């Protein structure tokens, strides 16, 4: 199955963040049904928020832990850490580029 077909039905990233009447997102539902391919597609392809809470205060990470899906919880935690590292590196590179340009003008 191709990656694009796994996430079919999500035309915009806004759809991924939509919450139902219980406050659950598509990621919550994918975890509840154990749909690992969908979990991966939502996080990697659509950047689903792994920290959004449902009406019971449960995040996708805590839901995966409660359902004894340790590998899924680890994947979700790592995806968040990787995004934060990537953002930090991109910001650092941008700042270095600006500083280099400023130094050349001096």
N, C-alpha and C positions, 0 to 999 in steps of 0.2 A: 504494500500500500504506500503510495507516495505521500510525502509530508503535506502537500497542499490539499489532498483529499481528506486527510485526517481532520483538518480544521475547517472543512467545508461548512458553510452555513454562517460563518462569521465574516461578514462583509466589511465591517469596520471594527477597529479595536475597541470602540465604545461598547459594542455588544458584549465583549468579554467582561466588562466591569459592571454590567447591568445586574441588579440584585432583584430577586423575587420577593414575594411577600414575607418570606422568612429571613430575608437579608442574605440569602445564599447566591453566590455567583456560579457561573458555569464550572469554575474550578472546584468549588465545594461539591457540586453534583458529580463531577468526574471522579473525585476522590471517593465519594460515597458508593459509587458503582464499581470502583476499582479499574476504571478505564485508563490504563497507564499511557497508552498512545495519545489520548485526548489531553491528559495532564501535561505531557511533554509538549504537545502542540500549543496548548494554551499559554504555557510559560515561555517556551522558546520563540514561537512564531508570533504570538500576540501579546507578549509581555504582561500576562495576567498578574494582578496584584496578589501576592501571597500573604499579605498582612491584613487584608480587608476582613472585617469581623461581621458575622451574621448577627441576628437579633439576640442570640444566646451568648454573644461575645467570643465565638469560636472562629479562629482563622483557619485557612486551609492547612497550615502547618499543625496546629493543635488538633484539628479534625483527623489528619493522617495519623498522628500519634495515638489518639484515642482509639482509632480503628486498627491499631497494631500494624500500620503500614510504615515501618521505620525507614525503608529505602525511599519511599515517596517523601517523607518528612525531610530526610537528609537532602534529597534532590532539590526540594523547595528552598531549604536553608542555603544550600550552595548557590542556587540561582540568584538569590538576593545578594549574597556576598560578592558574586562575580559581577553583578550589575553595579554595585557600589564601587568595586575596584576599577571597573571599566570607566565609570564616570570620573573617578579620581584621576586616573591616568590621562583621560582625554582633557580634563581641566588643566592638569599639570603641563601637558604638552602644549596646550593653547597658550598658557602663561609663559612658557619658555620661548615660544615662537614670538610672542609680543615683546618680550624682553630683548630677544636677539635683534629684532627689527629696530627697537629703540636704541640699542647700543650701536648699531651700524650708523644711525643718523647722528649720533653724538660726535 
